[in-house]
Structure formats: structure tokens, C-alpha cells
Amino acid sequence: MRYARMPIEVESPEEYGYARIRWNLSESSVADQKLSDLGLAIPDMPLLYGEHRGRARLRELIAAEGAGLKADDVLVTTGAAGALFIVATSLLSADDHLVVVRPNYATNLETPRAIGCAVTHVDLAFEDGFRLDPERIAAALTPKTRLVSVTCPHNPTGVMLSEAELCALAEITARHGCRLLVDETYRDLSFAGPLPPAASLGGHVISVASLSKAYGVPGIRIGWLVSRDPALQEIFLAASEQISICGSVMDEWVAEQILEKRQAILTPRLAEMRRRLETVAAWMAGEDRLEWVWPSGGVVCFPRMVGEPAGGTEGFYRRLLEDHGAYVGPGHWFERPDSYFRIGYGWPTADELDAGLAAISAALRG
């Protein structure tokens, strides 16, 4: 493994310093929650080694989302990032080939690079509405392809696959004899309703998700991977045990309480995120220096600049932060030009979102 720090982490608000940012539109989750917001108080509990696969009830709650899935198909991990790392390092070597969509969450791109495997990027185009054509995936496959990696809803664009497209990817990869990884971290924030968990579509399909984005609890570091292949689950479990043995018993208890009242949390949150999206859409309608693709899931969008801003993109980002105190996710976080940037509309308050959007408009104009 040849590790290199990812720009999205080096330049993250927590590394840069939250106190230096006034209007933070770079976050990719809903607002961070406190235990009291969730009506929770951690009980006195023994701080022992937990179940290596994760608490049984927690895994049952995760599996209940998909037809044919069961608790034994679920491995609880240290966030979705931990799940993605386990999948990549378990399935890929320097002799293997990966097909991965781009732009993408950085871990999906950087961990395979650290492994040294061959990688084919299927680049999503603004002009195509960032849609993924399954036939482009099929055309990229080689005899050495071991894994295909996609995200749905997509980060950073918020675009979703249709159920037919997801099923087509499952069929293409099954026919080719390789695995399909679907990072569905935003699945619970799908505005038209969630797709079936990808792992329910076949034993070769792996789902990865977490509580960080939709539930606003990234600090408890709870994610999971789901696979109906028992032999593959044993490999993933072995990797997990060698990395951390097991998860945090306190984190897993909190996660279990959250998922016990999943719909009570998600119903008002989805309504609020739709309102936030309408705010962004109204602003975009009046902002002639930007264009975008309307997102259908998640809490992020990925507009691009129309023409060159004063001082170029470097001047825009400098003015945005230094003069207006606003922060967004520049395109290079996702291996795209910096004429693109990610706006996170779920994390700031409604007033902060308004102020941050106004700051973007001001910075675009010099």
C-alpha cells in the first residue's frame, strides 16, 4: 500500500479550522446531532470487546431494509470509509482491474491507487446530466476486472440511478463474473424514495452505507457493508478483525437506538431537505454565472461556473473564503476542474445557507 493524503481531507473544515469559516457549505451531511437531539443518554455499560460482526440487533435493523437480507449478511464497520477500505483491500491487488465512476468520494478513488491495481475511470459528464449508462461500464470491463464501483445517490452530484439501471449493472457484473460495489450512503435521503439495497440484487453485489450523512452522527463512526455471499463475508470479517477487532460498544448502542426510530427521524428530515433544495434551486435560477444538474438524492449538488470568474478559479475561492467567509468543496476534491464545486445544503442552518449562497454570488463577481 502506498498511502497519500486526500485533498478532501487535507482541506477539510475540521483540518482548516471551523472557527475560520463563517458560512460552511462544504459539508456533505445533515447538521451534526447531539445525543439530546436524539433523546438519548448513554447508559452505564461494560466497555468490553463487542461482537465482531456488530451488535445482533443493529445488524437486524440494517438487514430489514432489503428483501432476502438477514443479519448475517451485515458487517458493522468504522463508518462507510472503513467498509470501503475493507472491500477494496480484500478484493483488489496489483494484478487486478477496477472500474470506478468519477467524480466520486475520494476513498473510492484513492484506496485502489494505494493498492496499485489497474483502474479505469468512467467519467460522468455534466452534459449528460451526470447519468451513468450501464453500457459504458460493460465496455470498460476486461478479463482482469474484479470489481465495479458506483455510488447512488451520487456524491458529489446528488444524481441517482434508476432501479432499472441498478438492476442492469447487477446483471452486467454477474454475467462478467465480477463484484459490484454500490456506495449507497445517501440511500435514506432519496427524494423520490429509496432504491432496494443493492446487495439484495445478487450474491455478487456489495452494499456500503453509514449513519453519518442522513442521520448527522459522523462522530459515532458507524457504517456497514452487506453481502449475501457467506465466504466473502468471512473474508471481510477477517479484514475487520485485523484492523480493529470489533467496533465501539457505545457507538453501536447509539446506532441501534437511532435505527429503531428510523422513520420518525427521516420523515421530517426529508421534508426539510426538500425545502433546502428548493432554496438552492431558487438561487440557481437567478444566478447566471452558474449552471447545475438538479439532484434527486443526498444533500449535495455540483454546479459549475459559466465562464471564467475574475482572477480565475483561484481568485474565486480566495475571495469566497477571505472576503466573504464561505467555504465550498472545490472540484479538485473529486478529480474535476475547479470550475466545479460541491455545495452541501443540509449541514448549515437555513439562514447560514442563504448567507453562503449570497457569498458565492458575490465572489463570482469579483
C-alpha positions in Angstrom: 0.0 0.0 0.0 1.3 3.5 -1.0 -0.7 5.9 1.1 -1.2 9.6 0.2 -3.4 12.1 2.0 -6.5 13.1 0.0 -7.1 16.8 -0.8 -10.7 16.5 0.6 -9.2 15.5 4.0 -6.2 17.9 3.9 -8.5 20.8 3.1 -11.5 19.7 5.2 -13.1 22.2 7.6 -12.0 20.2 10.6 -8.4 20.4 9.4 -8.6 24.1 8.3 -10.5 25.1 11.4 -14.2 25.7 11.8 -13.5 28.9 13.6 -12.0 30.4 10.3 -15.2 29.7 8.3 -18.4 31.7 8.7 -20.7 30.1 6.1 -19.7 26.4 5.8 -21.3 24.9 2.6 -18.7 22.2 2.2 -20.2 19.6 4.4 -21.8 16.6 2.9 -24.2 15.6 5.6 -27.2 17.0 7.5 -26.4 19.0 10.6 -24.5 17.3 13.4 -26.7 15.9 16.1 -26.2 15.8 19.8 -27.3 12.9 22.0 -30.0 15.2 23.5 -31.3 16.0 20.0 -31.9 12.3 19.6 -33.4 11.8 23.0 -30.5 9.6 24.1 -28.4 9.2 27.1 -25.7 6.5 27.1 -26.4 4.0 29.9 -23.8 2.5 32.2 -22.5 -0.4 30.2 -19.5 -2.7 30.3 -16.7 -1.5 28.0 -15.8 -4.9 26.7 -14.9 -6.2 23.3 -18.1 -6.2 21.3 -19.5 -8.8 18.8 -17.0 -8.8 15.9 -19.7 -8.5 13.3 -21.5 -5.8 15.3 -24.5 -6.0 17.7 -27.0 -8.5 16.5 -30.0 -6.2 16.8 -28.2 -3.4 14.9 -27.4 -5.9 12.1 -31.1 -7.0 12.1 -32.2 -3.4 11.7 -29.8 -2.8 8.8 -30.8 -6.1 7.0 -34.5 -5.3 7.4 -34.3 -2.7 4.6 -33.8 -5.3 1.9 -35.8 -8.3 0.8 -34.0 -11.5 1.4 -31.3 -9.9 3.5 -30.5 -11.2 7.0 -28.4 -10.1 9.9 -25.6 -12.5 9.0 -25.2 -10.6 5.7 -24.2 -7.4 7.5 -20.8 -6.4 8.9 -20.7 -3.3 11.0 -17.6 -1.2 10.2 -15.9 2.1 11.2 -18.0 4.3 9.1 -18.6 3.8 5.4 -14.9 4.7 4.9 -13.9 1.6 6.8 -16.3 -0.5 4.8 -14.9 0.8 1.5 -11.4 0.2 2.7 -12.2 -3.4 3.7 -13.8 -4.1 0.3 -11.0 -2.6 -1.7 -8.2 -4.3 0.2 -10.0 -7.6 0.3 -10.8 -7.8 -3.3 -8.1 -5.9 -5.2 -4.4 -6.5 -5.7 -1.8 -5.1 -8.0 -2.8 -7.7 -10.6 -6.5 -6.8 -10.6 -8.6 -4.3 -12.5 -11.2 -1.9 -11.1 -13.8 0.1 -12.9 -15.0 3.1 -10.9 -17.2 6.1 -11.7 -15.7 9.6 -11.4 -16.2 12.2 -9.9 -16.6 10.2 -6.7 -16.0 10.2 -2.9 -12.2 10.3 -2.6 -11.8 7.0 -0.8 -13.3 5.1 -3.7 -10.6 6.6 -5.9 -7.5 6.8 -3.7 -7.5 3.4 -1.9 -7.3 1.5 -5.2 -4.4 3.8 -6.1 -2.7 2.9 -2.9 -3.2 -0.8 -3.7 -1.6 -0.3 -7.1 -4.3 -2.1 -9.2 -5.2 -1.1 -12.7 -8.1 1.4 -12.8 -10.5 2.5 -15.5 -12.5 5.6 -14.7 -15.9 6.0 -16.2 -16.3 9.8 -16.1 -19.8 11.2 -15.7 -20.4 14.3 -17.8 -22.4 17.4 -16.9 -23.8 17.4 -20.5 -25.4 14.0 -19.8 -26.8 15.1 -16.5 -24.2 13.1 -14.7 -26.1 10.0 -15.7 -24.3 6.6 -15.7 -25.0 4.5 -18.8 -24.6 0.8 -17.7 -23.3 0.0 -21.2 -20.3 2.3 -20.5 -19.5 0.1 -17.5 -19.9 -3.0 -19.7 -17.5 -1.6 -22.3 -14.8 -0.9 -19.6 -14.7 -4.5 -18.3 -11.7 -6.6 -19.0 -10.8 -10.3 -18.2 -9.0 -8.9 -15.1 -11.8 -6.8 -13.8 -12.5 -7.9 -10.3 -14.7 -5.0 -9.0 -17.0 -2.3 -10.4 -17.6 0.6 -8.0 -20.5 3.1 -8.3 -22.4 5.4 -5.9 -26.1 6.0 -5.6 -27.3 8.6 -4.8 -24.1 10.1 -6.2 -21.6 12.2 -4.3 -20.9 15.0 -5.3 -23.8 15.5 -7.8 -26.8 14.1 -6.0 -27.9 12.2 -9.2 -29.4 8.8 -8.8 -29.5 5.6 -10.8 -33.0 4.4 -11.8 -33.9 0.9 -10.4 -33.7 -0.4 -14.0 -30.1 1.0 -14.3 -29.1 -0.5 -11.0 -30.5 -3.9 -12.0 -28.7 -3.7 -15.3 -25.4 -3.1 -13.5 -26.1 -6.1 -11.3 -26.8 -8.2 -14.4 -23.8 -7.0 -16.3 -21.4 -7.7 -13.5 -22.9 -11.1 -12.8 -22.5 -12.0 -16.4 -18.9 -10.9 -16.4 -18.1 -12.7 -13.1 -17.0 -9.7 -11.1 -18.3 -7.9 -8.0 -20.4 -4.8 -7.9 -19.9 -2.3 -5.1 -22.6 0.3 -4.5 -21.8 3.1 -2.1 -25.4 3.9 -1.0 -24.5 6.2 1.9 -27.2 8.7 0.9 -29.9 6.0 0.2 -32.1 7.2 3.1 -32.1 10.7 1.6 -33.6 9.8 -1.8 -36.3 12.3 -2.6 -38.5 10.0 -4.7 -38.0 7.1 -2.4 -35.0 4.7 -1.9 -34.0 2.0 -4.3 -33.7 -1.6 -3.0 -30.4 -2.1 -1.1 -28.1 -3.2 -3.9 -26.9 -6.3 -2.0 -30.5 -7.7 -2.3 -29.9 -8.0 -6.1 -27.4 -10.8 -6.0 -24.7 -12.5 -4.1 -22.0 -10.7 -6.1 -23.3 -7.3 -5.1 -22.0 -5.4 -2.1 -23.8 -2.5 -0.4 -21.9 0.0 1.7 -23.6 2.7 3.8 -23.4 4.6 7.2 -25.3 6.8 9.6 -23.0 9.8 9.0 -24.8 11.6 6.2 -28.6 11.1 6.6 -28.6 11.0 10.4 -26.0 13.6 11.3 -23.9 11.4 13.5 -20.4 11.1 11.8 -18.8 11.2 15.3 -20.0 7.7 16.2 -18.2 6.2 13.2 -20.9 3.6 12.3 -21.1 2.2 8.8 -21.7 -1.3 7.3 -21.2 -3.5 4.4 -23.8 -6.0 3.2 -23.1 -9.1 1.1 -25.1 -12.3 0.7 -22.0 -14.3 0.0 -21.0 -16.1 3.2 -17.5 -16.9 2.0 -16.9 -13.2 1.1 -18.3 -12.1 4.5 -15.7 -14.3 6.2 -13.0 -12.5 4.3 -14.4 -9.1 5.1 -14.7 -10.2 8.8 -11.1 -11.3 8.8 -10.1 -7.9 7.5 -12.2 -6.1 10.0 -10.8 -8.1 12.9 -7.2 -7.4 11.8 -7.9 -3.6 11.5 -9.9 -3.1 14.7 -11.1 -6.5 16.2 -14.6 -5.0 16.7 -16.4 -1.8 16.9 -17.1 0.5 19.8 -19.9 -0.8 22.0 -21.1 2.7 22.8 -21.2 3.7 19.1 -23.1 0.6 18.2 -25.6 1.1 21.0 -26.3 4.7 19.8 -26.7 3.4 16.2 -29.1 0.8 17.3 -31.3 3.4 19.1 -31.3 5.6 16.0 -32.3 2.9 13.6 -35.1 1.7 16.0 -36.8 5.1 15.2 -35.5 5.4 11.7 -38.7 6.7 10.1 -39.5 9.1 12.9 -36.1 10.7 12.2 -36.2 10.5 8.4 -39.7 11.7 7.6 -39.3 15.3 8.9 -35.6 15.4 7.8 -36.5 14.5 4.2 -39.2 17.3 4.2 -36.6 19.8 5.5 -34.0 18.7 2.9 -36.6 19.2 0.1 -37.1 22.8 1.4 -33.3 23.3 1.4 -33.1 22.1 -2.2 -35.8 24.5 -3.2 -33.8 27.3 -1.7 -30.8 26.3 -3.7 -32.9 25.9 -6.9 -34.4 29.4 -6.5 -30.9 30.9 -6.0 -29.6 29.0 -9.0 -32.5 30.2 -11.2 -31.3 33.8 -10.5 -27.5 33.1 -10.8 -26.5 33.4 -14.4 -22.8 32.6 -13.7 -23.6 29.0 -12.7 -25.3 26.0 -14.1 -26.2 22.7 -12.5 -27.9 19.4 -12.6 -30.8 19.1 -10.3 -30.0 16.4 -7.6 -32.5 13.7 -6.7 -30.9 12.5 -3.5 -28.4 13.3 -0.8 -27.7 16.8 0.5 -25.1 18.0 -2.1 -25.1 19.4 -5.6 -22.2 20.1 -8.0 -22.7 23.3 -10.0 -20.1 24.6 -12.5 -19.2 28.1 -13.5 -20.3 29.7 -16.7 -17.2 31.5 -18.0 -14.1 32.5 -16.0 -14.6 34.4 -12.8 -12.4 37.5 -12.1 -8.9 36.2 -11.2 -9.8 32.7 -12.4 -11.0 29.9 -10.1 -8.1 30.5 -7.7 -9.3 34.1 -7.2 -12.9 33.0 -6.7 -12.0 30.6 -3.9 -9.7 33.1 -2.3 -12.4 35.8 -2.3 -15.1 33.4 -1.2 -13.2 32.5 2.0 -11.1 35.5 2.8 -13.6 38.3 1.9 -16.9 36.5 2.5 -16.1 33.8 5.0 -17.8 31.0 2.9 -16.4 27.5 2.2 -17.4 25.0 -0.5 -15.8 21.8 -1.8 -13.7 22.6 -4.9 -13.7 20.4 -7.9 -10.2 19.0 -7.3 -11.6 17.2 -4.2 -13.3 15.0 -6.7 -10.7 15.0 -9.5 -12.7 17.5 -11.5 -11.7 21.1 -12.6 -12.1 23.8 -10.0 -14.8 25.4 -12.2 -17.0 22.8 -10.5 -17.7 22.9 -6.7 -19.8 21.0 -4.3 -22.4 22.7 -2.2 -23.7 21.0 0.9 -27.1 22.4 1.7 -28.0 20.1 4.6 -25.5 20.9 7.2 -25.8 24.7 7.7 -28.9 26.3 9.2 -31.4 27.8 6.7 -30.1 31.3 7.4 -26.5 30.2 7.0 -27.4 28.5 3.7 -28.9 31.8 2.4 -25.8 33.8 3.5 -23.4 31.2 2.0 -25.2 31.2 -1.3 -25.1 35.1 -1.4 -21.4 34.9 -0.7 -20.9 32.6 -3.7 -22.7 35.1 -5.9 -20.6 37.9 -4.6 -17.3 36.1 -5.0 -18.2 35.1 -8.6 -18.5 38.8 -9.4 -15.1 39.8 -8.0 
